[in-house]
Amino acid sequence: MRAADVYAELLRLNQPIVTTREAAALWQAEQGTARRRLRTMQEAGLVLRLRQGLWALDPKVEPFVVPPFLTAPFPAYVSFWSALYEHDMIEQIPRQISVASLDRSRRVTTALRVYEIHHLTAKLIGGFEGSPETGYLATPGKALFDTVYIRAAAGSRAYFPELSLPEGFDRAQAEQWTDRIESSRLRTLVARRLREVLR
């Protein structure tokens, strides 16, 4: 079977990224066979191997689309410094893409970028927008909260020497997330630091 034919079958899955296991199931083939087919498609410029067992069906896939596939079955979205930069709230370009997820905290290197995954509790997951085609990005208020929270939880402080709040920034949204923090000590600390930042 030609690479173009098996690639067309993959596209019918209607998702931007697939695992070797998913491809093997679709083709009713062994994983070794699926891996060889995917490598052939990569040589033809049809797919991109992101990391072991994970393939983008578009070699030019947007980096923000990738996080949920790195943390599956847990949800994930781009937040922290990466989202602040995307919202033009900070000027410094982050070296890695920072991701919020229910998954464990870790660093994942892919063919596209390095992803820093930060664990948040279920009560703190949310406040993002997007789609599977564009990726999911925290809103300005949630990105600011996430950044302050993750630093406070680690016992440090988030500094924003050049922070610029966008027009229509929802201060209440940023502050309301603090109510979901289970630890009263941490909740008080994050609320105070958010007030300092927003002042």
Summary of the structure (lengths in Angstrom):
residues: 199
radius of gyration: 19.4
end to end distance: 63.0
largest distance: 63.0
contacts: 612
relative contact order: 0.12
helix: 44%
strand: 18%
